[in-house]
Amino acid sequence: MRALALGLIALLAGASLEAQQRPGRAAKPAAAGCKFQLEHTGGLGTQSIVGADTNYYAGGGVVLVCADSSARITSDSVALYGRGANTLVQFIGSVRYVDSVTVQTADRGTYYRNGDRWEARGRVHTENQKDQSTIDGPSLDYFRSLPGVRDTLELYAIGRPTIRSFTTDSAGKRGEPYVIVADRVRMKGNDRTWAGGKVQIDRSDFASRSDSLFLDSGAGNEGVLVGKPLMKGLGRDSFELTGRRIHLDLDHQDVTYVKALGEGHAVSAQLDLVADTIGLDLDKRKLVQTLAWGDSIRPRGLTTDYEIRGDSVAFDTPDQQLREVRSFHHAWVGGKVDTLTKERDWMSGDSVVATFVTSDSAGVPRNSLGTLEARGGARSYYRLANKKSPQGLPSIDYTRGDRITVLMKTGALRGVDQVQIHGNVDGVHIEPAPTVPDSAAAAAPGPRDAR
């Protein structure tokens, strides 16, 4: 048995490639990985001579380590085939692989020295020793960095693996993980991930669905969702965003900006918005600003009380409160739909800005319109209650000016307080036609009597 062990050690160390070349032929350099050394075997082993090679088998608990101590593998049994750069080692039962980056367990594994490739199969659990992120699934290929071949490690997993990727803040404190599930996943280094096939990302404040994903949480600080992408912000200021593509900006793996490119559609408790492009600005996982622009699909936002249109629009929501809405170029803001006329009061101009107050003059919490201002070719259309109209029809006021500002009352009684018009001013005020009583209509002279 000692002779067998010594033979196994010699073969694992690997004969040089030059010794395997045919006489008279120059040796070709090969990128070879770990040269194994036998650290422990339970005493069960055999060997089989196959042509010029000798295959070795050992059981009863086997421990192999790289000669440079860069990796250590244990298993119930091992089988070694080939020699030198072509060495192939199979590990079966209770497999455990450890290097400076990764700790991994599996039912079985295969190591290919040429290219330094490790394949784990069965119940595979992989943990990153740096940030404790994990991958669980039935199949994982692991490629260590190898000079001349790979500048950094790579992973490839299939069979819908589950990834738990932990975030860290600027102080290095570990946060809540993203849970990523997909049909297949490729990772390069500790910060670049590609996923395809029914990709899901979940966290307590965030969820997304797409056909494919690219994520660079390192120097790139970005991510892309492609293929019917859907992103949801969860919590008090929840929202749902769709588009042809969704782009993510990251800071220490936290999402700070989300942009839907092409056929953007954002829905929240306060707003339903469509546009070519929609951007959501997040601060500490809270939505603070919504931007939208486009030409094939011009932005159009609907709230409970308002409609907003323009070539570009912006909604400011710091502290999860609507504070200001801005619309630019062909800007238009309409109020609540009238139940009788089915129309909205509106203002338009080159730009329209609406500001909102979060409390009234008595300090009572309230989120209501404070001011509305249109600039540049400003126009306004609004209806006034008319008590003289028996049909309940309102008077209509249409005004034009360089700038129109509407100031709202801030007390318990809501409504318009002042309207200020500046520059070149004109307009028209229309009263509803009075209704002629039936008795008056009967007493009125007919055509013959009028003659």
C-alpha positions as CSV (number, residue, x, y, z in Angstrom):
1,M,0.0,0.0,0.0
2,R,2.9,2.4,0.6
3,A,4.1,1.8,-2.9
4,L,0.7,2.5,-4.2
5,A,0.5,5.8,-2.3
6,L,4.0,6.8,-3.5
7,G,3.0,6.1,-7.0
8,L,-0.2,8.1,-6.6
9,I,1.8,11.0,-5.3
10,A,4.2,10.9,-8.2
11,L,1.5,10.9,-10.7
12,L,-0.5,13.6,-9.1
13,A,2.6,15.8,-9.0
14,G,2.5,15.3,-12.8
15,A,5.2,14.3,-15.3
16,S,6.5,17.2,-17.4
17,L,4.8,17.8,-20.8
18,E,8.2,17.7,-22.5
19,A,8.6,14.1,-21.4
20,Q,5.4,13.2,-23.3
21,Q,6.5,14.7,-26.6
22,R,7.7,12.6,-29.4
23,P,11.4,12.6,-30.0
24,G,12.6,15.3,-32.3
25,R,9.5,17.5,-31.8
26,A,9.6,20.8,-29.9
27,A,7.5,21.0,-26.8
28,K,4.4,23.2,-26.8
29,P,3.8,25.2,-23.7
30,A,0.5,24.4,-22.0
31,A,-1.4,26.2,-19.3
32,A,-1.5,23.6,-16.6
33,G,-3.2,24.0,-13.2
34,C,-2.7,22.4,-9.8
35,K,-0.1,19.7,-9.3
36,F,-1.7,17.5,-6.6
37,Q,-0.1,16.0,-3.6
38,L,-1.7,13.2,-1.5
39,E,-2.1,14.3,2.0
40,H,-4.3,11.4,3.3
41,T,-5.9,8.2,2.2
42,G,-7.9,5.7,4.2
43,G,-5.7,2.9,3.0
44,L,-7.9,1.5,0.2
45,G,-6.4,1.8,-3.3
46,T,-5.6,0.1,-6.6
47,Q,-3.9,0.9,-9.9
48,S,-4.6,-0.1,-13.5
49,I,-2.2,0.1,-16.3
50,V,-3.8,1.3,-19.6
51,G,-1.2,1.6,-22.4
52,A,1.5,4.1,-21.4
53,D,-0.6,5.4,-18.5
54,T,-1.4,4.2,-15.1
55,N,-4.8,5.0,-13.5
56,Y,-5.0,5.2,-9.7
57,Y,-8.0,4.7,-7.5
58,A,-8.3,5.3,-3.7
59,G,-11.0,5.2,-1.2
60,G,-11.8,5.3,2.5
61,G,-11.5,9.1,2.7
62,V,-9.0,10.9,0.5
63,V,-7.4,14.4,0.9
64,L,-5.5,16.0,-2.0
65,V,-3.8,19.4,-1.9
66,C,-2.1,21.5,-4.6
67,A,1.6,21.6,-4.3
68,D,1.5,25.4,-3.9
69,S,-1.2,25.0,-1.2
70,S,-3.7,27.0,-3.3
71,A,-6.5,24.4,-3.1
72,R,-7.5,21.4,-1.0
73,I,-10.0,18.7,-2.0
74,T,-11.5,15.9,0.2
75,S,-13.9,13.1,-0.8
76,D,-14.9,9.6,0.1
77,S,-13.0,8.2,-3.0
78,V,-10.9,9.4,-5.9
79,A,-9.9,8.2,-9.4
80,L,-7.0,9.7,-11.3
81,Y,-6.5,9.3,-15.1
82,G,-3.7,10.5,-17.4
83,R,-0.6,12.4,-16.4
84,G,1.0,15.8,-16.6
85,A,-1.1,18.6,-18.1
86,N,-3.7,16.0,-19.2
87,T,-4.4,14.8,-15.6
88,L,-8.1,14.3,-14.8
89,V,-9.1,13.5,-11.2
90,Q,-12.6,12.4,-10.2
91,F,-13.9,12.8,-6.6
92,I,-16.9,10.9,-5.5
93,G,-19.0,11.2,-2.3
94,S,-18.9,14.0,0.4
95,V,-16.7,16.3,-1.8
96,R,-15.3,19.4,-0.3
97,Y,-13.3,21.9,-2.3
98,V,-11.5,24.9,-0.6
99,D,-9.2,27.6,-2.0
100,S,-8.4,31.2,-1.0
101,V,-11.7,32.4,-2.5
102,T,-14.2,29.6,-2.3
103,V,-15.5,26.8,0.0
104,Q,-17.6,24.3,-1.9
105,T,-19.4,21.0,-1.2
106,A,-20.9,18.6,-3.7
107,D,-21.9,15.0,-4.3
108,R,-19.1,14.5,-6.8
109,G,-16.5,16.6,-8.7
110,T,-14.0,16.4,-11.5
111,Y,-10.8,18.3,-11.8
112,Y,-9.1,18.9,-15.2
113,R,-5.5,20.1,-14.7
114,N,-5.3,21.5,-18.3
115,G,-7.1,24.8,-17.9
116,D,-7.4,24.4,-14.1
117,R,-11.1,23.5,-14.4
118,W,-13.2,22.2,-11.6
119,E,-16.7,20.7,-12.2
120,A,-19.0,20.0,-9.2
121,R,-22.2,18.0,-9.6
122,G,-25.1,16.9,-7.5
123,R,-26.1,19.0,-4.5
124,V,-23.6,21.8,-5.0
125,H,-23.2,24.6,-2.4
126,T,-20.6,27.3,-3.0
127,E,-19.7,30.1,-0.6
128,N,-17.5,33.1,-1.3
129,Q,-15.1,33.5,1.6
130,K,-14.8,37.2,1.1
131,D,-18.5,38.3,1.3
132,Q,-20.3,35.0,2.2
133,S,-22.3,35.2,-1.0
134,T,-23.6,31.7,-2.0
135,I,-24.6,29.6,-5.0
136,D,-26.8,26.5,-4.7
137,G,-27.7,24.2,-7.6
138,P,-27.1,20.9,-9.3
139,S,-24.2,21.9,-11.5
140,L,-21.3,24.4,-11.3
141,D,-18.1,24.8,-13.3
142,Y,-15.3,26.7,-11.5
143,F,-12.3,28.2,-13.3
144,R,-9.6,29.6,-11.2
145,S,-7.4,32.5,-12.4
146,L,-4.5,31.1,-14.5
147,P,-1.7,33.2,-16.0
148,G,-2.0,33.3,-19.8
149,V,-5.5,31.9,-19.7
150,R,-7.7,33.8,-17.3
151,D,-7.0,37.0,-15.4
152,T,-9.7,36.3,-12.8
153,L,-11.9,33.3,-11.6
154,E,-15.1,32.4,-13.5
155,L,-18.2,30.4,-12.6
156,Y,-20.8,28.8,-14.7
157,A,-23.9,27.2,-13.3
158,I,-27.0,25.6,-14.9
159,G,-30.2,24.0,-13.6
160,R,-31.8,27.2,-12.1
161,P,-29.1,27.8,-9.4
162,T,-30.0,30.2,-6.5
163,I,-27.5,33.0,-5.8
164,R,-27.5,35.0,-2.6
165,S,-25.4,38.0,-3.2
166,F,-24.7,40.1,-0.2
167,T,-24.4,43.9,-0.3
168,T,-21.9,46.0,1.6
169,D,-22.1,49.7,2.4
170,S,-19.2,52.2,2.2
171,A,-18.1,51.2,5.7
172,G,-17.9,47.5,4.7
173,K,-21.0,46.5,6.7
174,R,-22.8,43.5,5.1
175,G,-26.5,44.1,4.2
176,E,-29.4,42.2,3.0
177,P,-28.7,39.9,0.0
178,Y,-30.2,39.9,-3.4
179,V,-31.6,36.4,-4.2
180,I,-31.1,35.7,-7.9
181,V,-32.6,32.6,-9.7
182,A,-32.2,31.8,-13.4
183,D,-31.9,28.9,-15.8
184,R,-28.2,29.6,-16.2
185,V,-25.6,31.9,-14.6
186,R,-22.1,33.0,-15.5
187,M,-20.0,35.0,-13.0
188,K,-16.6,36.6,-13.6
189,G,-14.7,37.6,-10.5
190,N,-16.7,38.8,-7.5
191,D,-18.6,41.5,-9.3
192,R,-19.8,40.6,-12.8
193,T,-22.8,38.3,-13.4
194,W,-24.7,37.2,-16.5
195,A,-27.9,35.3,-16.2
196,G,-30.4,33.9,-18.7
197,G,-33.8,32.2,-18.8
198,K,-36.6,33.4,-16.5
199,V,-34.3,35.6,-14.3
200,Q,-35.7,36.5,-10.9
201,I,-34.2,39.0,-8.4
202,D,-35.8,39.4,-5.0
203,R,-35.1,41.4,-1.9
204,S,-37.4,43.0,0.7
205,D,-37.4,46.3,-1.1
206,F,-36.8,45.2,-4.7
207,A,-37.9,42.5,-7.2
208,S,-37.4,42.1,-10.9
209,R,-38.2,39.6,-13.7
210,S,-36.6,39.4,-17.1
211,D,-35.4,37.0,-19.8
212,S,-31.7,37.9,-19.2
213,L,-29.6,40.0,-16.8
214,F,-26.2,41.6,-16.8
215,L,-24.9,42.9,-13.4
216,D,-21.6,44.7,-12.7
217,S,-21.4,45.6,-9.0
218,G,-17.7,46.5,-9.3
219,A,-16.1,49.3,-11.3
220,G,-19.0,49.4,-13.8
221,N,-21.7,49.9,-11.1
222,E,-24.5,49.0,-13.5
223,G,-27.0,46.4,-14.5
224,V,-29.2,45.7,-17.5
225,L,-32.5,43.7,-17.6
226,V,-33.6,42.5,-21.1
227,G,-36.5,40.5,-22.4
228,K,-39.9,41.7,-21.1
229,P,-38.2,43.3,-18.0
230,L,-40.2,44.1,-15.0
231,M,-38.9,45.9,-11.9
232,K,-40.9,46.4,-8.6
233,G,-40.0,48.7,-5.7
234,L,-41.6,47.3,-2.6
235,G,-42.6,49.0,0.6
236,R,-44.5,52.2,1.4
237,D,-43.5,54.0,-1.9
238,S,-44.0,50.9,-4.1
239,F,-43.8,51.1,-7.8
240,E,-43.8,48.9,-10.9
241,L,-41.7,49.7,-14.0
242,T,-41.6,48.0,-17.4
243,G,-40.0,48.7,-20.8
244,R,-38.0,47.1,-23.6
245,R,-34.9,47.3,-21.5
246,I,-34.3,48.4,-17.9
247,H,-30.9,49.9,-16.9
248,L,-29.7,50.0,-13.3
249,D,-27.1,52.3,-11.7
250,L,-25.5,50.8,-8.5
251,D,-23.6,52.1,-5.5
252,H,-22.1,49.3,-3.4
253,Q,-24.6,46.9,-5.0
254,D,-27.5,49.1,-3.9
255,V,-29.8,50.3,-6.8
256,T,-29.7,54.2,-7.0
257,Y,-31.2,54.8,-10.4
258,V,-33.5,52.8,-12.7
259,K,-34.2,53.7,-16.3
260,A,-36.8,52.0,-18.6
261,L,-35.7,52.4,-22.3
262,G,-38.5,52.1,-24.9
263,E,-42.2,51.8,-24.2
264,G,-41.6,52.8,-20.5
265,H,-44.5,52.4,-18.1
266,A,-44.3,53.2,-14.4
267,V,-47.2,52.7,-12.0
268,S,-47.2,53.8,-8.3
269,A,-49.8,54.6,-5.7
270,Q,-49.7,58.2,-6.9
271,L,-49.0,58.0,-10.6
272,D,-49.5,56.1,-13.8
273,L,-46.9,57.3,-16.3
274,V,-46.0,56.3,-19.9
275,A,-43.1,57.6,-22.1
276,D,-40.3,56.5,-24.3
277,T,-37.9,56.7,-21.4
278,I,-38.7,56.7,-17.7
279,G,-36.0,57.2,-15.0
280,L,-36.5,56.6,-11.3
281,D,-34.0,58.1,-8.8
282,L,-33.7,56.2,-5.5
283,D,-32.0,57.3,-2.3
284,K,-31.6,54.9,0.6
285,R,-34.1,52.5,-1.2
286,K,-36.7,55.3,-1.4
287,L,-38.1,56.9,-4.6
288,V,-37.2,60.6,-4.6
289,Q,-37.6,61.6,-8.3
290,T,-39.3,60.3,-11.4
291,L,-38.2,61.6,-14.9
292,A,-39.8,60.9,-18.3
293,W,-39.1,62.0,-21.8
294,G,-39.6,60.9,-25.4
295,D,-41.0,61.8,-28.8
296,S,-42.6,58.6,-30.2
297,I,-44.4,58.2,-26.9
298,R,-44.6,61.6,-25.3
299,P,-44.8,61.5,-21.5
300,R,-48.3,61.3,-20.1
301,G,-48.9,61.0,-16.4
302,L,-52.2,60.4,-14.6
303,T,-52.9,60.9,-10.9
304,T,-56.2,60.8,-9.0
305,D,-56.7,64.5,-9.6
306,Y,-54.3,65.5,-12.4
307,E,-53.1,64.7,-15.9
308,I,-49.6,65.9,-17.0
309,R,-48.2,65.9,-20.5
310,G,-45.1,67.3,-22.2
311,D,-42.0,66.4,-24.1
312,S,-40.4,65.8,-20.7
313,V,-41.7,65.7,-17.2
314,A,-40.3,65.5,-13.7
315,F,-41.9,64.5,-10.4
316,D,-40.1,65.3,-7.1
317,T,-41.1,63.0,-4.2
318,P,-38.6,63.5,-1.4
319,D,-39.5,61.8,1.9
320,Q,-42.2,59.9,-0.1
321,Q,-44.3,63.1,-0.5
322,L,-45.1,64.7,-3.9
323,R,-43.5,68.2,-3.8
324,E,-43.3,69.4,-7.3
325,V,-44.2,68.5,-10.9
326,R,-42.5,70.1,-13.9
327,S,-43.4,69.7,-17.6
328,F,-41.4,71.1,-20.4
329,H,-42.0,71.9,-24.1
330,H,-45.7,71.6,-25.2
331,A,-46.3,71.3,-21.5
332,W,-49.9,70.7,-20.3
333,V,-51.3,70.1,-16.8
334,G,-55.0,69.3,-16.3
335,G,-57.0,69.1,-13.1
336,K,-59.7,66.7,-12.0
337,V,-62.3,65.6,-14.5
338,D,-65.6,67.4,-14.1
339,T,-68.4,64.9,-13.5
340,L,-70.9,67.0,-15.6
341,T,-68.8,68.2,-18.6
342,K,-66.2,65.4,-18.5
343,E,-63.5,68.0,-19.0
344,R,-60.5,69.1,-17.0
345,D,-59.4,72.6,-16.1
346,W,-55.9,73.0,-17.6
347,M,-52.9,75.2,-18.1
348,S,-50.3,75.0,-20.9
349,G,-47.1,76.7,-22.0
350,D,-43.5,76.1,-22.8
351,S,-43.2,75.0,-19.2
352,V,-45.7,74.3,-16.4
353,V,-44.7,73.9,-12.8
354,A,-47.0,72.7,-10.0
355,T,-45.9,72.8,-6.4
356,F,-47.6,70.9,-3.6
357,V,-47.8,71.5,0.1
358,T,-47.6,68.8,2.7
359,S,-49.6,70.6,5.4
360,D,-52.2,73.4,5.5
361,S,-52.0,76.8,7.3
362,A,-53.0,75.1,10.5
363,G,-50.3,72.5,10.3
364,V,-52.6,69.7,9.5
365,P,-50.8,67.1,7.3
366,R,-52.1,67.4,3.7
367,N,-50.7,66.8,0.2
368,S,-52.4,69.3,-2.1
369,L,-51.7,71.7,-4.9
370,G,-50.1,75.0,-3.7
371,T,-49.3,76.9,-6.9
372,L,-49.5,76.3,-10.6
373,E,-47.5,78.4,-13.1
374,A,-47.2,78.3,-16.9
375,R,-44.4,80.2,-18.7
376,G,-43.9,81.0,-22.4
377,G,-47.1,81.2,-24.5
378,A,-49.1,80.4,-21.4
379,R,-52.8,79.5,-21.7
380,S,-55.4,78.6,-19.1
381,Y,-58.8,77.1,-19.3
382,Y,-60.9,76.7,-16.2
383,R,-64.6,76.6,-15.2
384,L,-66.3,78.7,-12.6
385,A,-69.4,77.7,-10.7
386,N,-72.3,79.7,-11.9
387,K,-75.3,79.8,-9.5
388,K,-77.4,81.6,-12.1
389,S,-77.4,78.7,-14.4
390,P,-80.3,76.4,-13.7
391,Q,-78.7,73.5,-15.5
392,G,-75.7,73.8,-13.3
393,L,-73.4,74.7,-16.2
394,P,-70.3,76.6,-15.3
395,S,-68.9,79.8,-16.7
396,I,-65.7,79.3,-18.8
397,D,-62.6,81.4,-18.6
398,Y,-59.9,81.2,-21.3
399,T,-56.8,83.3,-20.8
400,R,-53.5,83.9,-22.6
401,G,-50.4,85.6,-21.4
402,D,-46.6,85.3,-21.2
403,R,-46.9,83.9,-17.7
404,I,-49.9,82.7,-15.7
405,T,-49.7,81.9,-12.0
406,V,-52.5,80.3,-10.0
407,L,-52.3,80.5,-6.2
408,M,-54.4,78.0,-4.2
409,K,-56.0,78.5,-0.8
410,T,-54.1,76.6,1.9
411,G,-56.8,76.5,4.6
412,A,-59.5,73.9,5.1
413,L,-61.5,75.4,2.2
414,R,-59.7,74.4,-1.0
415,G,-59.9,76.3,-4.2
416,V,-58.3,79.1,-6.2
417,D,-57.1,82.1,-4.2
418,Q,-55.5,84.3,-6.9
419,V,-54.8,84.2,-10.6
420,Q,-51.9,86.4,-11.8
421,I,-51.4,87.0,-15.5
422,H,-48.3,88.8,-16.9
423,G,-47.0,90.1,-20.3
424,N,-49.2,90.1,-23.4
425,V,-52.6,89.3,-21.9
426,D,-55.9,88.6,-23.6
427,G,-58.8,86.1,-23.1
428,V,-62.5,85.5,-23.0
429,H,-65.1,84.8,-20.4
430,I,-68.2,82.9,-21.4
431,E,-71.4,82.6,-19.5
432,P,-73.9,79.8,-20.1
433,A,-77.0,80.9,-22.0
434,P,-80.0,81.5,-19.7
435,T,-82.9,79.1,-20.0
436,V,-86.2,80.6,-21.2
437,P,-89.2,79.5,-19.0
438,D,-91.9,77.5,-20.7
439,S,-94.6,80.2,-19.8
440,A,-92.5,82.9,-21.4
441,A,-91.9,80.8,-24.5
442,A,-95.7,80.3,-24.9
443,A,-96.4,84.0,-24.5
444,A,-93.8,85.0,-27.0
445,P,-95.3,86.3,-30.3
446,G,-95.0,84.0,-33.3
447,P,-93.8,84.9,-36.7
448,R,-97.2,86.3,-37.8
449,D,-97.7,88.3,-34.6
450,A,-94.3,89.8,-35.0
451,R,-95.4,91.3,-38.3
